[in-house]
Structures are given as C-alpha cells and as structure tokens.
Amino acid sequence: MADRILDENLEKEIKDTVDKNIKKAMSDVDKVKKKAIEDIESMKTKAGKEVDAARVTLDEKTEEAIKSIREKPVEWVAGAFVAGLILGKLLSK
C-alpha cells in the first residue's frame, strides 16, 4: 500500500512539474510571437516610409528630366542617337 501512495505522489509531482513547464513554455512562445509581430510591424512601417521617400525622389527626378528635355530637345535627341549607335555596335559583336 505504501508503494502505491508513493507512486501516486510521484505521479502527481511529475504531472504538476510537466504542467508547470508546459504553461511556462506556452507563455514564452506567446512572448516571442508578440515580439516578432511587433518587429514585423515596425519593419513594415519603416519600409513604407522608405518607399514613400523613394517615390518622392523619383517624382522629383522625373520632373527634372522632363524639364531638361523640354529645354534642350536637340541635345537629348542627339544623345539618344549616339547612345543607340554605341549600344548597336556593342551588341552586334
């Protein structure tokens, strides 16, 4: 009978220890999950800001190029012609 009581006590102690460790592990997983989600959201926000800044810069440069082409169309056509000749020579070999 004493062996059975010891076995029941040991079994209960093991069960309690396992349950406690499982709860701690689940809590740790939840903390890591929340941290990962926060990091991802932070990266998305940062990337969005960088994309917006790049878009603004691209729009500015596009406007500058359009203005330059309107001011000096002959130079741009000549430059494009020369670039075409150079590319044609390089790619024909």
Helices and strands as residue ranges (DSSP letters): H 2-71, H 73-92
